[in-house]
Amino acid sequence: MGVTKGPHLAKDLTEVSVAPDTYHVSPEPMLLIADLHGALALCLHDEGRGVGGLLHLKFMGGTGRPSDVTDNTLSSVLVVLDKFKRAVLGNAARRDEVQARILAHALPPTDAGEPSASLVDLIQADLADGKIACGSQTMRRTEGVRVCFQPFEGRVWICGPNDLRSAGRAHHSVG
């Protein structure tokens, strides 16, 4: 699952806006959207089942930058991540048919040190334990990033907020 720029014939798809700290999973052709600002989107696609989903998580601490993962963060993230993976993969997914990609937005670094283990690292390690390869890309800039994901096909791309129909008309996830 590679990241491309620009819309891919997604004009006729139902848009679902995935709010921070929620996820949406679907076997249907649709467009999942996450507006990232100090957050990440995990896009997970099971080719064999034709199911995919997007998990949208904010970085802890409210700084808009990656922060150290605490025990409380670890346990709450792992609970949500486990529910999300089960919703996408079911119980018997063949791991060779699963694609994962993390796209993250963080503010530019400051003079303060970066964390030794971030939320992106935690999720990649959890997926690796389940034999799921996961690429990641972190965009460090002041402007937010919109991630668009087609769960049925497993296509993910970055687009500007004006590249699609109004996100205000999009359905909202309840994850």
PyRosetta script that sets phi, psi and omega in degrees:
from pyrosetta import init, pose_from_sequence

init()
pose = pose_from_sequence("MGVTKGPHLAKDLTEVSVAPDTYHVSPEPMLLIADLHGALALCLHDEGRGVGGLLHLKFMGGTGRPSDVTDNTLSSVLVVLDKFKRAVLGNAARRDEVQARILAHALPPTDAGEPSASLVDLIQADLADGKIACGSQTMRRTEGVRVCFQPFEGRVWICGPNDLRSAGRAHHSVG")
pose.set_psi(1, 104.5)
pose.set_omega(1, -179.5)
pose.set_phi(2, -94.8)
pose.set_psi(2, 165.3)
pose.set_omega(2, 177.4)
pose.set_phi(3, -103.8)
pose.set_psi(3, 128.3)
pose.set_omega(3, 176.6)
pose.set_phi(4, -123.4)
pose.set_psi(4, 168.0)
pose.set_omega(4, 178.1)
pose.set_phi(5, -111.7)
pose.set_psi(5, 137.0)
pose.set_omega(5, 176.2)
pose.set_phi(6, 103.4)
pose.set_psi(6, 153.8)
pose.set_omega(6, -179.1)
pose.set_phi(7, -69.7)
pose.set_psi(7, 150.5)
pose.set_omega(7, -178.9)
pose.set_phi(8, -125.4)
pose.set_psi(8, 75.9)
pose.set_omega(8, 177.5)
pose.set_phi(9, 52.5)
pose.set_psi(9, 39.5)
pose.set_omega(9, -177.2)
pose.set_phi(10, -98.3)
pose.set_psi(10, 10.6)
pose.set_omega(10, -173.3)
pose.set_phi(11, -65.0)
pose.set_psi(11, -31.8)
pose.set_omega(11, -175.5)
pose.set_phi(12, -96.0)
pose.set_psi(12, 5.5)
pose.set_omega(12, -178.2)
pose.set_phi(13, -88.4)
pose.set_psi(13, 146.9)
pose.set_omega(13, 172.6)
pose.set_phi(14, -66.2)
pose.set_psi(14, 132.5)
pose.set_omega(14, 178.7)
pose.set_phi(15, -96.7)
pose.set_psi(15, 135.5)
pose.set_omega(15, 174.5)
pose.set_phi(16, -124.5)
pose.set_psi(16, 119.7)
pose.set_omega(16, 178.2)
pose.set_phi(17, -85.7)
pose.set_psi(17, 122.6)
pose.set_omega(17, -178.5)
pose.set_phi(18, -96.7)
pose.set_psi(18, 112.6)
pose.set_omega(18, -176.8)
pose.set_phi(19, -72.1)
pose.set_psi(19, 157.8)
pose.set_omega(19, 176.8)
pose.set_phi(20, -56.4)
pose.set_psi(20, 142.7)
pose.set_omega(20, 178.4)
pose.set_phi(21, 64.2)
pose.set_psi(21, 28.0)
pose.set_omega(21, 173.1)
pose.set_phi(22, -136.3)
pose.set_psi(22, 175.3)
pose.set_omega(22, 175.2)
pose.set_phi(23, -143.7)
pose.set_psi(23, 163.5)
pose.set_omega(23, 175.2)
pose.set_phi(24, -139.8)
pose.set_psi(24, 135.1)
pose.set_omega(24, -178.9)
pose.set_phi(25, -126.3)
pose.set_psi(25, 140.1)
pose.set_omega(25, -179.8)
pose.set_phi(26, -155.5)
pose.set_psi(26, 144.1)
pose.set_omega(26, 169.7)
pose.set_phi(27, -95.1)
pose.set_psi(27, 1.8)
pose.set_omega(27, -175.2)
pose.set_phi(28, -96.1)
pose.set_psi(28, 152.9)
pose.set_omega(28, 172.5)
pose.set_phi(29, -67.0)
pose.set_psi(29, 115.5)
pose.set_omega(29, 178.4)
pose.set_phi(30, -158.1)
pose.set_psi(30, 177.4)
pose.set_omega(30, 179.6)
pose.set_phi(31, -123.3)
pose.set_psi(31, 115.3)
pose.set_omega(31, 176.3)
pose.set_phi(32, -92.9)
pose.set_psi(32, 133.6)
pose.set_omega(32, -176.2)
pose.set_phi(33, -125.6)
pose.set_psi(33, 134.9)
pose.set_omega(33, 173.0)
pose.set_phi(34, -131.6)
pose.set_psi(34, 123.1)
pose.set_omega(34, 175.2)
pose.set_phi(35, -90.8)
pose.set_psi(35, 110.1)
pose.set_omega(35, -174.2)
pose.set_phi(36, -96.2)
pose.set_psi(36, 131.6)
pose.set_omega(36, 170.2)
pose.set_phi(37, -150.2)
pose.set_psi(37, 102.5)
pose.set_omega(37, -173.4)
pose.set_phi(38, 67.7)
pose.set_psi(38, 43.6)
pose.set_omega(38, -174.5)
pose.set_phi(39, -154.5)
pose.set_psi(39, 175.5)
pose.set_omega(39, 176.9)
pose.set_phi(40, -134.3)
pose.set_psi(40, 158.6)
pose.set_omega(40, 173.0)
pose.set_phi(41, -124.8)
pose.set_psi(41, 124.7)
pose.set_omega(41, 172.7)
pose.set_phi(42, -100.9)
pose.set_psi(42, 117.3)
pose.set_omega(42, 177.4)
pose.set_phi(43, -103.3)
pose.set_psi(43, 122.3)
pose.set_omega(43, -176.3)
pose.set_phi(44, -125.5)
pose.set_psi(44, 131.3)
pose.set_omega(44, -176.4)
pose.set_phi(45, -135.3)
pose.set_psi(45, 128.0)
pose.set_omega(45, 175.4)
pose.set_phi(46, -103.7)
pose.set_psi(46, 102.0)
pose.set_omega(46, -177.3)
pose.set_phi(47, -59.1)
pose.set_psi(47, -40.6)
pose.set_omega(47, -177.2)
pose.set_phi(48, -64.9)
pose.set_psi(48, -38.4)
pose.set_omega(48, -179.3)
pose.set_phi(49, -93.5)
pose.set_psi(49, -14.1)
pose.set_omega(49, -177.3)
pose.set_phi(50, 66.5)
pose.set_psi(50, 36.3)
pose.set_omega(50, -178.1)
pose.set_phi(51, -124.3)
pose.set_psi(51, 144.1)
pose.set_omega(51, 176.1)
pose.set_phi(52, -148.4)
pose.set_psi(52, 168.0)
pose.set_omega(52, 179.3)
pose.set_phi(53, -158.7)
pose.set_psi(53, 164.3)
pose.set_omega(53, 179.0)
pose.set_phi(54, -127.5)
pose.set_psi(54, 125.8)
pose.set_omega(54, 175.5)
pose.set_phi(55, -108.0)
pose.set_psi(55, 124.7)
pose.set_omega(55, -177.0)
pose.set_phi(56, -112.8)
pose.set_psi(56, 114.1)
pose.set_omega(56, -179.1)
pose.set_phi(57, -123.4)
pose.set_psi(57, 134.5)
pose.set_omega(57, 174.9)
pose.set_phi(58, -84.4)
pose.set_psi(58, 148.5)
pose.set_omega(58, 173.3)
pose.set_phi(59, -69.2)
pose.set_psi(59, 144.2)
pose.set_omega(59, -179.3)
pose.set_phi(60, -74.3)
pose.set_psi(60, 154.7)
pose.set_omega(60, 174.3)
pose.set_phi(61, 97.2)
pose.set_psi(61, -13.3)
pose.set_omega(61, 176.2)
pose.set_phi(62, 66.9)
pose.set_psi(62, 16.7)
pose.set_omega(62, -178.9)
pose.set_phi(63, -90.3)
pose.set_psi(63, -13.2)
pose.set_omega(63, -175.6)
pose.set_phi(64, 79.1)
pose.set_psi(64, 6.9)
pose.set_omega(64, 178.9)
pose.set_phi(65, -125.2)
pose.set_psi(65, 155.6)
pose.set_omega(65, 175.9)
pose.set_phi(66, -57.2)
pose.set_psi(66, 141.0)
pose.set_omega(66, 178.6)
pose.set_phi(67, -126.6)
pose.set_psi(67, 165.3)
pose.set_omega(67, 178.2)
pose.set_phi(68, -61.6)
pose.set_psi(68, 145.1)
pose.set_omega(68, 179.2)
pose.set_phi(69, -87.5)
pose.set_psi(69, 118.5)
pose.set_omega(69, 178.3)
pose.set_phi(70, -92.3)
pose.set_psi(70, 171.3)
pose.set_omega(70, 177.9)
pose.set_phi(71, -60.5)
pose.set_psi(71, -41.0)
pose.set_omega(71, 179.2)
pose.set_phi(72, -64.8)
pose.set_psi(72, -43.9)
pose.set_omega(72, 177.8)
pose.set_phi(73, -60.7)
pose.set_psi(73, -46.5)
pose.set_omega(73, -178.2)
pose.set_phi(74, -56.5)
pose.set_psi(74, -49.7)
pose.set_omega(74, -176.4)
pose.set_phi(75, -67.8)
pose.set_psi(75, -42.1)
pose.set_omega(75, -178.8)
pose.set_phi(76, -69.2)
pose.set_psi(76, -39.5)
pose.set_omega(76, 178.9)
pose.set_phi(77, -66.5)
pose.set_psi(77, -41.9)
pose.set_omega(77, -178.8)
pose.set_phi(78, -64.9)
pose.set_psi(78, -34.4)
pose.set_omega(78, 177.1)
pose.set_phi(79, -64.4)
pose.set_psi(79, -49.2)
pose.set_omega(79, 179.6)
pose.set_phi(80, -64.6)
pose.set_psi(80, -43.4)
pose.set_omega(80, -179.5)
pose.set_phi(81, -61.5)
pose.set_psi(81, -41.7)
pose.set_omega(81, 179.3)
pose.set_phi(82, -63.4)
pose.set_psi(82, -44.1)
pose.set_omega(82, 178.0)
pose.set_phi(83, -62.7)
pose.set_psi(83, -42.5)
pose.set_omega(83, 179.6)
pose.set_phi(84, -62.5)
pose.set_psi(84, -48.1)
pose.set_omega(84, -179.7)
pose.set_phi(85, -61.4)
pose.set_psi(85, -42.3)
pose.set_omega(85, 178.5)
pose.set_phi(86, -63.4)
pose.set_psi(86, -38.1)
pose.set_omega(86, 179.6)
pose.set_phi(87, -64.9)
pose.set_psi(87, -38.0)
pose.set_omega(87, -179.2)
pose.set_phi(88, -81.7)
pose.set_psi(88, -46.1)
pose.set_omega(88, -169.5)
pose.set_phi(89, -93.3)
pose.set_psi(89, -18.1)
pose.set_omega(89, -174.1)
pose.set_phi(90, 67.9)
pose.set_psi(90, -154.7)
pose.set_omega(90, -176.1)
pose.set_phi(91, -97.7)
pose.set_psi(91, -21.4)
pose.set_omega(91, -170.8)
pose.set_phi(92, -131.3)
pose.set_psi(92, 40.0)
pose.set_omega(92, -179.2)
pose.set_phi(93, -69.1)
pose.set_psi(93, 138.3)
pose.set_omega(93, 172.1)
pose.set_phi(94, -79.5)
pose.set_psi(94, 120.0)
pose.set_omega(94, -174.4)
pose.set_phi(95, -63.1)
pose.set_psi(95, -23.9)
pose.set_omega(95, 179.3)
pose.set_phi(96, -74.3)
pose.set_psi(96, -9.5)
pose.set_omega(96, 177.8)
pose.set_phi(97, -102.6)
pose.set_psi(97, 6.9)
pose.set_omega(97, -176.0)
pose.set_phi(98, -105.4)
pose.set_psi(98, 133.0)
pose.set_omega(98, 177.4)
pose.set_phi(99, -119.2)
pose.set_psi(99, 139.7)
pose.set_omega(99, 178.9)
pose.set_phi(100, -136.7)
pose.set_psi(100, 144.9)
pose.set_omega(100, 179.4)
pose.set_phi(101, -149.0)
pose.set_psi(101, 132.1)
pose.set_omega(101, 174.8)
pose.set_phi(102, -109.3)
pose.set_psi(102, 126.5)
pose.set_omega(102, 172.6)
pose.set_phi(103, -117.1)
pose.set_psi(103, 128.2)
pose.set_omega(103, -176.2)
pose.set_phi(104, -128.9)
pose.set_psi(104, 150.6)
pose.set_omega(104, 173.8)
pose.set_phi(105, -120.2)
pose.set_psi(105, 132.8)
pose.set_omega(105, 175.4)
pose.set_phi(106, -140.8)
pose.set_psi(106, 148.7)
pose.set_omega(106, 174.9)
pose.set_phi(107, -66.1)
pose.set_psi(107, 157.2)
pose.set_omega(107, 178.3)
pose.set_phi(108, -56.1)
pose.set_psi(108, 149.4)
pose.set_omega(108, -177.6)
pose.set_phi(109, -65.2)
pose.set_psi(109, 153.8)
pose.set_omega(109, 175.0)
pose.set_phi(110, -107.4)
pose.set_psi(110, -170.4)
pose.set_omega(110, 177.1)
pose.set_phi(111, -71.6)
pose.set_psi(111, -19.8)
pose.set_omega(111, 179.6)
pose.set_phi(112, -66.9)
pose.set_psi(112, 149.5)
pose.set_omega(112, -178.8)
pose.set_phi(113, -66.8)
pose.set_psi(113, 150.0)
pose.set_omega(113, 176.1)
pose.set_phi(114, -81.4)
pose.set_psi(114, 155.1)
pose.set_omega(114, -179.5)
pose.set_phi(115, -68.7)
pose.set_psi(115, 154.9)
pose.set_omega(115, 178.9)
pose.set_phi(116, -77.8)
pose.set_psi(116, -29.7)
pose.set_omega(116, 178.0)
pose.set_phi(117, -141.0)
pose.set_psi(117, 115.8)
pose.set_omega(117, -177.8)
pose.set_phi(118, -99.7)
pose.set_psi(118, 177.3)
pose.set_omega(118, 177.0)
pose.set_phi(119, -59.9)
pose.set_psi(119, -37.6)
pose.set_omega(119, 177.6)
pose.set_phi(120, -61.4)
pose.set_psi(120, -45.4)
pose.set_omega(120, 178.9)
pose.set_phi(121, -60.8)
pose.set_psi(121, -42.5)
pose.set_omega(121, -179.5)
pose.set_phi(122, -60.7)
pose.set_psi(122, -47.1)
pose.set_omega(122, -178.4)
pose.set_phi(123, -67.0)
pose.set_psi(123, -41.8)
pose.set_omega(123, 178.2)
pose.set_phi(124, -61.7)
pose.set_psi(124, -39.9)
pose.set_omega(124, 179.6)
pose.set_phi(125, -66.3)
pose.set_psi(125, -40.5)
pose.set_omega(125, 179.2)
pose.set_phi(126, -63.9)
pose.set_psi(126, -44.1)
pose.set_omega(126, 178.6)
pose.set_phi(127, -65.1)
pose.set_psi(127, -39.7)
pose.set_omega(127, 178.6)
pose.set_phi(128, -62.0)
pose.set_psi(128, -37.0)
pose.set_omega(128, 176.3)
pose.set_phi(129, -60.3)
pose.set_psi(129, -31.5)
pose.set_omega(129, 177.7)
pose.set_phi(130, -91.7)
pose.set_psi(130, 13.3)
pose.set_omega(130, 178.4)
pose.set_phi(131, 63.9)
pose.set_psi(131, 34.1)
pose.set_omega(131, 177.1)
pose.set_phi(132, -112.4)
pose.set_psi(132, 117.4)
pose.set_omega(132, 177.7)
pose.set_phi(133, -73.8)
pose.set_psi(133, 141.8)
pose.set_omega(133, -176.7)
pose.set_phi(134, -144.1)
pose.set_psi(134, 117.2)
pose.set_omega(134, 173.9)
pose.set_phi(135, -85.1)
pose.set_psi(135, 160.5)
pose.set_omega(135, 178.3)
pose.set_phi(136, -144.9)
pose.set_psi(136, 155.4)
pose.set_omega(136, 176.5)
pose.set_phi(137, -145.9)
pose.set_psi(137, 126.1)
pose.set_omega(137, 176.6)
pose.set_phi(138, -112.3)
pose.set_psi(138, 124.2)
pose.set_omega(138, 177.9)
pose.set_phi(139, -99.3)
pose.set_psi(139, 119.9)
pose.set_omega(139, -178.1)
pose.set_phi(140, -103.5)
pose.set_psi(140, 102.3)
pose.set_omega(140, 179.0)
pose.set_phi(141, -160.9)
pose.set_psi(141, 166.6)
pose.set_omega(141, -177.7)
pose.set_phi(142, -78.0)
pose.set_psi(142, -35.5)
pose.set_omega(142, 179.6)
pose.set_phi(143, -76.1)
pose.set_psi(143, 145.8)
pose.set_omega(143, 177.3)
pose.set_phi(144, -69.9)
pose.set_psi(144, 175.0)
pose.set_omega(144, -177.6)
pose.set_phi(145, -131.6)
pose.set_psi(145, 137.8)
pose.set_omega(145, 175.1)
pose.set_phi(146, -104.0)
pose.set_psi(146, 123.6)
pose.set_omega(146, 176.9)
pose.set_phi(147, -101.4)
pose.set_psi(147, 132.1)
pose.set_omega(147, 178.0)
pose.set_phi(148, -118.7)
pose.set_psi(148, 133.2)
pose.set_omega(148, -175.5)
pose.set_phi(149, -139.3)
pose.set_psi(149, 130.3)
pose.set_omega(149, 173.9)
pose.set_phi(150, -100.9)
pose.set_psi(150, 101.6)
pose.set_omega(150, -172.6)
pose.set_phi(151, -65.1)
pose.set_psi(151, -31.8)
pose.set_omega(151, -178.6)
pose.set_phi(152, -66.7)
pose.set_psi(152, -37.9)
pose.set_omega(152, -177.8)
pose.set_phi(153, -101.8)
pose.set_psi(153, -16.1)
pose.set_omega(153, -179.4)
pose.set_phi(154, 79.7)
pose.set_psi(154, 19.9)
pose.set_omega(154, 179.9)
pose.set_phi(155, -90.3)
pose.set_psi(155, 134.3)
pose.set_omega(155, 178.6)
pose.set_phi(156, -132.6)
pose.set_psi(156, 141.6)
pose.set_omega(156, 177.3)
pose.set_phi(157, -154.0)
pose.set_psi(157, 164.0)
pose.set_omega(157, 177.4)
pose.set_phi(158, -101.3)
pose.set_psi(158, 136.5)
pose.set_omega(158, 175.8)
pose.set_phi(159, -142.9)
pose.set_psi(159, 161.4)
pose.set_omega(159, 176.5)
pose.set_phi(160, -77.7)
pose.set_psi(160, 161.0)
pose.set_omega(160, -176.3)
pose.set_phi(161, -63.6)
pose.set_psi(161, -19.1)
pose.set_omega(161, -178.9)
pose.set_phi(162, -101.0)
pose.set_psi(162, 5.2)
pose.set_omega(162, -176.8)
pose.set_phi(163, -78.9)
pose.set_psi(163, -16.6)
pose.set_omega(163, -178.1)
pose.set_phi(164, -120.4)
pose.set_psi(164, 177.1)
pose.set_omega(164, 172.3)
pose.set_phi(165, -57.7)
pose.set_psi(165, 166.1)
pose.set_omega(165, -177.6)
pose.set_phi(166, -56.0)
pose.set_psi(166, 125.4)
pose.set_omega(166, 177.4)
pose.set_phi(167, -66.0)
pose.set_psi(167, -20.2)
pose.set_omega(167, 177.3)
pose.set_phi(168, -65.2)
pose.set_psi(168, -23.7)
pose.set_omega(168, 178.4)
pose.set_phi(169, -89.8)
pose.set_psi(169, -3.8)
pose.set_omega(169, -177.2)
pose.set_phi(170, -73.4)
pose.set_psi(170, 151.7)
pose.set_omega(170, 172.0)
pose.set_phi(171, -71.5)
pose.set_psi(171, 155.6)
pose.set_omega(171, 179.9)
pose.set_phi(172, -111.3)
pose.set_psi(172, 143.6)
pose.set_omega(172, -179.9)
pose.set_phi(173, -76.4)
pose.set_psi(173, 158.4)
pose.set_omega(173, 178.5)
pose.set_phi(174, -118.6)
pose.set_psi(174, 0.0)
pose.set_omega(174, -177.6)
pose.set_phi(175, -18.3)
pose.dump_pdb("model.pdb")
